[in-house]
Amino acid sequence: MMGSNDGYEDEKPVHRVTLDDYYIGKTQVTASFWLMIELASLGEQVDMTKRDLNNLPIVQISWNDIRIFLMTLNELTGKKYCLPTEAEWEFAARGGNQSKGYIYAGSNNIDDVAWYDKNTRWNDNRTKVPRLNPVAMKKPNELGLYDMSGNVKELCSDIYDETFYLISDSKNPSGPNSDGLNVIRGGDWSCDAFDCRCTNRKAGSNFFSRSHSGLSFRLVLHK
């Protein structure tokens, strides 16, 4: 059951969705993995154990950067990695078929599973620049997935439409066939607890050629 009657209007109505099997990343794509793929595309290798990247989620990237990364990864692996649809993202965040009905991805206590505005660490220079946390520092959800409610938001493949749930397909919905801004899911270091809920939807800012410090993505591979 996708959506919520207790959230914003664009989360209504609650509706039944069926999805085909898929794999989804345990964490967001990390800066170290991003660099490894970039170097591999140039025929180079790097010892990631000597890189001081601390497993941070990759940020400060644009949609065009993500598109090129996915093309490169698929060329290197011979597979078809992609962004999740928001239905795939929400099903995973809720814990899939093992869901216990938590508000956040893995708990009803947000501090257990997410970095958000109340527990974000700030840099010492008092410029209110957030210090991102490495992935998988909080508890996972029922499927063993980390950070789906906080630290950084995550891009989905769907185009955002606030009324889409009224007409959504029940089988593998992939969003409206129209131009627009992509859906963004999850919370980040600047969000309050209400906006970190599993069902919260956001329209992405226009970042086709512009980066964002609170946005990353997670890989999906269909079976």
N, C-alpha and C positions, 0 to 999 in steps of 0.2 A: 504494500500500500504506500503510494508515493504522495508526498505533500503533507500539509498540516492545516487544520482548521483553527489553530491557536496562534498562528504567526501573522505574517503580512498577507495582504490580499492576493499577491501573486503566488502564494503557496496553496491556494484553494482552487478547486476542491480536492480532497483526498481521492485518489483514483488508483485502480488496480493496474499494475504493469507487470509484464512477463518478459524476462530477458534470456537470451541465449548465453551459454557459458562463456566466460572470458577470464583472463588473468589481469591483475592490476598490481602496480608496484606497491611494495610495503611502505615506501616513503616517497616523497617528492624526488624528482631528479636532483642529484647533488652537484655541487660545483666540481667536485673531483671527477664524477662520471662524465659530466659535460666536457671537461677538459680532455679526458681520455678519448672520447669520441672525436673531438676536434683534431687531436694529434694523430689518431689512427687514420683519419681521412687524409692526412698528409704523409702517411707511411711512417710515422714516428711512433715510438713507444716511450712511456714514462713510468718510473717507479712511484706509484701514488703514495706509498708509505713515507716518502721523503717530502711530500707536499704538505704544507701547513694550511690545508683547507678545512680541516675539522668537520668534514661531512656536513657542511652547511647546505641548505637548499639553494639551488641556482636562482638568482634574482637579477634585477637590472637587465632584463632581456625583453625584446619586443616580440610581437606575434610573428614577424618575419624571421627573427632569429629562431624561434621554436619550429617554424615550418622547415627551415633549412636543416636544423638539427634532426628532425624526424626523417627527412629525406636521406640524410647522411647515415643515420643509424640503420635504416632499412636497407640501404645499399650495402653496408658493411656486413649485415647479419643475414640478408636474404629473407627477412621476415617483414611483417607489416604492423609495426608499432604505430600507435595513434593516441590521440587524446580521448579520454572517456566522454561518452555522452553524459548529460546531467543525470539521467536515470541510472546509468551504470555507476556514476559517482555516488549518488545518494544511497543506492542499494548497498554498496560497499561500506560507506560511512556508517550506515545503520547496523552493520554486522551481518549482512546477507541473511541466509537461512538460519544462522545462529543468533540472530538479533534478540537482545533482551529489552528492546524498546527504550533505550537510553535517549535522553535529550541531545547529548553530545556524542561524538564518535568514541564510545567505549565507557561512558560513565554519565551519571547525572550530576557529578561534581566536576565542574569544568577544570579546576586546578589539577585534577588527576591526569588530564589528557591533552591540555592545550596551553599554549602561550598566547595571552591576549592582553588587553590594556591594563588589567589589574596586576599582572605579574611579569610584565615586560621589563627587561633590564635595559637601562639607558647608558650611553657612553659617559665617561667621567667629565667630559668637557662642558656638560650641561647645555648642549645644543639640542637636546631632545632627539638625538639620532638613535634609533633603536639598535641594539645588538642582537642580531638574529641568533637563534639557538641551533645547534646541530640537530639533525633529524634523529628521531627515535629516543629522545631524552625523557619523554613522558610515557605513560602506560599505553599499550596498544588497545585497539577495540577487539570485538569478539573474533574477528578474522585475522588478528595479528597485524593490522594496519596501523600506522602511526601518523599523528599530526593532521588528521583530517578536520579537526575543529579549530586549529590555531597555528601560530607561527607565521605562515604565509598562506594567502588564498591560492586557489588552484583553477587553472583555465580548463574549461570543457569545450567540446567541439560544437555544441549547439549554438544557434543564434537565439538571443534572449527575446522572449515575447511574454509580457506580463499576463496575458490571457491564454497562453498556450495550453494550460492544463484543462481548459474547457473543451478542447478539440483534440487532445493528445491521442495518438495511437496507443493501444494497449499492449502491442507487441514491439519490442525494441524501438521505442520512440527516439527520434533523433533531432527533434526540434523543427521549427517552421522552415519551409523552403523560401527564404527571403534573405535579403541583405540586412546587415545590422551588426550590432555588437555581440560578441560571444558571451555566453553565460560564465560567470565566475562563482565558484562554490567554496565553502569553508570560511574560516575566519583568519585574521592575521593579528600581528602585535598591536594594531591600533583599534581593533574591534571590541565592543562590549560583549558581554556573555550572550545576550539575546541574538546578536548577529553571528554567533559561532554555532548555532544549532544545526543539526544535520539537514534540516529541511529549508534553511534560508537560501534564497536565490538573489543573485546580484547581476546587473548588467555591467559588462566590462567597459572600462574607459577605452577611448580610441587609441590603442597603443600599437598600431600596425608598424610604426617606425619609431615608437617611443617606449622607453623602458619604465619599469615600476619596481619600487623597492619592497613591496609587500606581496608580490605575485610570483608564483612558480607553476609547476605542472607535474602531473603523475602519468606514467605510461600505462597503456592498456594494450593487451595482445589478445585477439580473439582466437578461440580454439577452432 
